[in-house]
Amino acid sequence: MIEVHDVCKSFQKEMVVSHVNVEFYDGKITGIIGRNGSGKTVLFKMICGLLIPTSGEIIVNKEHIGKDVDFPSSIGAIIETPNFIPYLSGYHNLLDLANIRKKINEEQVKESIRRVGLDPDNKKRVSKYSLGMRQRLGIAQAIMEEPAVLILDEPMNGLDKQGVEDMRKLFMELREKEKTILIASHNREDIEVLCDVVYEMDAGVLTKVSE
């Protein structure tokens, strides 16, 4: 589903991602561990089309990113802290986003919110949400259009113990639907519980740890 061929990314003279060669497969959850600044988020952003590689190529579902398409056609992502319109409810935030591409209807938006343990009928503004509620809403946004690929950068941020359990269950259900799922996490327990394949990123270099 995802092919990364000899990809490098530099900012000025600093090499942040260095000659990464890797393939990610559908029906598997792949974990990437590494310290802050190791290059995980930059790699994810390049796969999503948010950053252009300095060299190399990325192919998602046979589409060359930056050549055939600017952004992959079937991808959901949560990268860094999710941003929402603060004065709207969670439901109306997601509905506005869904209306851009018109791939799903109102009931499907509501169902994605229910799947992450939130109430789509809650009128509370997002500005009043806890960090955990915002994180759940970000995951709902990532999954709502049933993308083939999920890119999840620290998806458990701000979640309590129950929230972590709920999201682990959700991600494993999505794996059963043959999704390609990439997770970056500082939490080794999340990686051990969820992931079929594990890589470590250090100073921009990606190394397989286990399979």
N, C-alpha and C positions, 0 to 999 in steps of 0.2 A: 504493500500500500504506500509506503514512504521510502524513498531512496535518497540517501545523502552521499554525494560523490565528491571526495577531496575538497570539502568546504572549509574555507578560511574566512574569518572576519576580523578586520583591523579597524581600530579607531585611532586616527593619526598614526603614530608609530607603535601603538600597543596591539599585539596580537591577542584577541580575546577568544577566538575559536580557531584551532590549529589542525588543519588537514583531517577533518572528520570524515570517516567512511563508515556508513552503517545503513542497515535496512530494518524497518519496523513492519511487523506483519499483522494482518487482521486476525481477530480472535485471540489476541494476546494483550496483556498489560505489561508494558515495559517501564521499569523504574530507572530514574537517573538520580544518583546521589552526588553531593559535592558541596563544598563550602560556598558562602556568598562570594560572588565575583569569579566563580570558576568557569562561567560561560554557559551554564544551563539555560538561563532565561534568554540569552542572545540566540542560542541554537533554536529554541522554541519559536522565537519571534521570526527567525528566518524561514522556518517551516511554514509558519502562518502567512508569510508574505509581508510582514510588517517591517522587516529589515532585508536589505539586499546583500548577499554574500560578496565579499571582496574578490573571491575566486571560487571555482567549483560550481556544482549544480545540485538543485533539489527537485525531485520529482514526486508529486503526490497524485496517486491514482492515475498515472501515466501522463500527467500534465506538468510541464516544466514551469516552475514558479519563476515569474519575472520574464518569461518568454511567451509560452502559450497563454498563460493567465497571470494576472497580478497577485491574485489570492486563490488558494484552493477552493474548489466549488462545493465541497462537503466537509466542512471542518467546524468544530466548536472548541472554544478555548476560554480558559480563565488564566490570565497572566498578570501577576502582581495584584494589587487591590482593585476589585471591580468598581467601576464608576457608573453611577446612576444619576438620574435627575432627582435631586433631593426632595422637591416638593410634590412628587408623584408617588402613588402607592407602588408596591412591587409589581402588581399585576399590570398597571398602566405603563410602567417602565418597559416591561417585556412586550406588551401589546404594541407599543410604539415601534420597538425594534422589529417585531414580527411583521408589521405593516410595510416595512421597507421592501422586503423580498416577497411577501405574500405567499409563502410556502405552507403556512399553517393557519388555522382559524382560531377564534377566541377560546373555544373549549380545549384545544390542544395546548394553548398557552397556559390555561388554568391547570391542566393535567400535569404539565412539567413543573409547575409550582408545588402541586400536591406531592409529586414524586420526591422532592427534597425536604418534605416535612413542613412546608409553610401553607398558610391559608390564603388562597387567591382572592377571597372576599374581604380580607383584612384591609381596611381603609387607611391604616397607618402610613404616613409618609415615610419614605426610605430614610430621610434624615433622622428619624426617630428609631430606626432599626439598630439592634446591637450588631457588633462585628460579626458574630456567628450567623445572624439572620442575613446580613449582607452577603456573606460567603455562600450561604445556601442559595440565595437568589442568583448569585453569579454562576453557580453550577447549573441552576435551572435554565439560565440564559444559554449556557454552553450546550445543553442537551436538547433544547426545546424543538429544534428542527430535525432531530434524529440524524445528526451528521455521521458519516462513516468514520471520521477521525476525531478523537478528543485529545486536546493538549491541555494538561492540567498542571499548572505551576503552583506548588504548595497549596493544594485544594483543601487541606484540613485547617488552614490558618483560622484562628478565632473560634473554632468549633469546640464545644464541650465533649465529654466522653460519649454521650448519647449521639451527638451530631457526627462524631467520627465513625461510630458503629453504623449509623444510618447511611453515610456516604460510602463506606466500604461495601456494604450490601448492594447499594445502587451500582457502583462501579463493576462489581462482579456480575450483576445481572446484565449490564451493558456488554461485558466481555462475551457472555453467552449468546448475544445477538451478533457476534462476529465484528464488533467494532475494533478499530485500532486505537489503543489508549496509551498515551505517554504521560507518566507522572514524575514530576520532580518533587522531592521531599527531603527535609532535614531529618524526618522521623524514620529511623530504620525499621521500626515495628510496622509502620504502614507499608513500607517497601516489602518486608518479609511476608506479610499477610496477603498482599494484593498481587505481587508482580511475578510473572512467568520468567522474565529475563531482567537482569539488573546490570546497569553500566555505572561507572564512576567517572565524573568529569573533574579534572584538576588542571588548572592553568590552561584551559582551552582544549586539553587532550582528552578524548573519550576512550575508555578502556572497559571491555566486558569483564564483569565480576563473577556472574553466575548465570546459569540457564537450567 
